[in-house]
Structures are given as C-alpha cells and as structure tokens.
Amino acid sequence: MVKEPDFTIGVEEEYLLVDKDSFDLAPAPEALMDRCMAELQDQVSPEFLNCQIEIGTKVCRNVGEAREDLKRLRATVARVAGDYNLAPIAASCHPFSDWRDQHHTDKDRYNALRDDLAGVVRRMLICGMHVHVGVDEPDRRIDLMGQLRYFLPHLLALSCSSPYWQGEDTGLSCYRLTVFDNLPRTGLPPNMDSWSTFERSVQAMTDVGVIEDSSKVWWDLRPSSRFPTLETRICDVMPRLEHTLTLAALIQGLTRMLWRLSTHNQRWRLYDRFLIEENRWRAQRYGMSEGLIDWGLREIVPFADLTNEMIELVREDGEALESTQEIENAMNILRDGNSSDRQRAVYADAIQADYDHHDALRAVVRHLTDEFHTDL
C-alpha cells in the first residue's frame, strides 16, 4: 500500500510598511526589526527593500494550525510597527509609491542581488505569498509539479491584490507579475520527468557559476531548495487572513487530489506550457471577471463555474485534511471580489465623495491597513 505523504503546510507572506498618517511607504527602523526578531525568532526577516518585512509559519499539520500561527505573526508585526507609527499592509503593490524612492536592505545577500540583477531588481517593489506543501519523495514532487501547474492561474485569479502601480490603475488585477517576470528563471515551471532531471538542470547552471543553488530558480511553482516541499509562488499576498488560508487550503487539497489520482494509476492531463500561460495572462489581466479557458472543452468558462469545479475536485481531500470550510470560503472571495476588486471599489467610492486622485489612493491604503486586521 502506498504511504500517504503528510501534506504539511507552511505559509510565507511579505508585507509593506506604511506611515499611519501619510500612508506613504516607510523604512523599517532597525529597532522594529530587532523587536520582531526577539519575539518571533527566525519566523521574521527583512526583505530586499527596507520598507518590507517577511514572515513564515512553522510547519503546520493543517490550516487550523496555520491560522493560529499566522494570527500570531500578523498581530505581532502590527503591534510592534504601531509603536513606530507604522502599519503593515498585505498587498502586492503599494498603490502610489515610486520604486525610485526606495532603498534596499544593506545585507550581503541583497547587495549581491543588486549587483547581479542590476536595474531589474531595483523595481522589485512587490510582495508575494508562498505556500509549501510537504511531499517527501523527490520524484513525486516533480511529478505533482507538472500536474499542479494547470491550476496556478486559478489560484492567481483568487489572490490578485496589485491593480495600482506608481499612482496609476494599470488595468491589470495583478501587476506584480509584470515586474517579477523581468527576473530570470521565472514563470511557469517546465515539464520534467524526474527529480534527477531537475537536479541535472540546476547543476548545469551551478557548474558554470550563474547560480549558487536552486533557491535562485524563481518559478511560479518549484521544489523548495530548503524543505521537502512543493512551493507555490504565483499568488499575490492577500490583505485578509482568511483569504490566505483559503488559498493555502486549496493548494494543499489540490496537491493531495493529484496524489490520490496517482494511487489509482491516473493523473491530470499535462497541457502544453503555451496553453497554461494564456490562462496565466487572463488571470493576471482580469482576475476573476472574464473567466479562464477550459482546454478540455476548448471554451472560456466563467470563473464561478471553475471555482465550484475546483471545490468539488478536492472535497474528499478537504475532509481528510480538515480544511473543508476554508476551501468552501473560496465562494466568499467570489462574492466579495479579490483584493484588486475591493481596492478599485474603495477608490471609486472616494472619487464619488469628491476626493482628488491622490487622496482616493490614500483611502485605498487606509482600507488595506484596516483589512490587515480583519481576522485577527
């Protein structure tokens, strides 16, 4: 009998820090980072830009454990930041700040990134959310990676939180990826047939000195360089804790569902990367509003139908993983809109109330600071 993986989960989130009065981006004082690290140890760290802060949960058995850890992490960062008149926001782009005004964190790792990636990395005023799912067997991780990538556009559409960039509505639900995709070794993972194929490819790049290890492979979905996990990286960071947990539960459930198929000698069809990239673009551009392409049916399907289908696909897995409610909460995101939808609604209401453009954007940031605390 095939031993079932543990499917443990871990969630990493990156936040931006804003001034509570102006809602401009603000650098994290050294004392703020010191206090957060004293309370949270290695579960908190600085990020590339000094207006960013990153947290990561412990290894969690299920989303219930992840909820408690994320609550503690978010609440601690918010409390400590508040002592410096700062507030965290969990959105992938700040609505109006200019990347030219930001400074990177002065650490060896980030100095090396600045030198290696030059002008591309200086625009990296973006934040993401990563979900790790434990799958012990390396070849199984590669096999599941090829199948799971089909669902990455669906996950992105639910998570979009970056419609604005430098004070302008980009027309996209997720502008973050247009910045991140300028880095090398990004985008959808290629099809690979085994762990040894992945290792040989990484080794070829390390042998010529262009990367030091697989942590510099920044695909939307990858085998983690540090843990025996599959790491889903396509999602925008989300303001509401419960929405983060919904995405984590869906990722965990989809991973188990694909594993479950394999125990019956079945698998999800491997679609060409070219086709999945079209759905990735649709999710990035439209979020949930215009549907995605069902490549089996060869037609565009409303996103509500796709979400219902996804919930049904993982119903058995949600029950096994104790995450049924979190998975079904995807319908709440459909009802209320993703963060990009809600940010645009706040902006429209502010304009209707005779705010000027810049003050309306400040109202959006105020809304994001409030949403950060919604489920705490």
Secondary structure, 3 states (H helix, E strand, C coil): CCCCCCCCEEEEEEEEEEECCCCCECCCCHHHHHHHHHHHHHHEEECCECCEEEEECCCECCHHHHHHHHHHHHHHHHHHHHCCCEEEECCCCCCCCCHHHCCECCCHHHHHHHHHHHHHHHCCCCCEEEEEEECCCHHHHHHHHHHHHHHHHHHHHHHCCECEECCEECCCCECHHHHHCCCCCEECCCCCCCHHHHHHHHHHHHHCCCCCCHHHCEECEEECCCCCEEEECCCECCCCHHHHHHHHHHHHHHHHHHHHHHHCCCCCCCCCHHHHHHHHHHHHHHCCCCCEEECCCCEEECHHHHHHHHHHHCHHHHHHCCCHHHHHCHHHHHHHCCHHHHHHHHHHHHHHCCCCHHHHHHHHHHHHHHHHCCCC
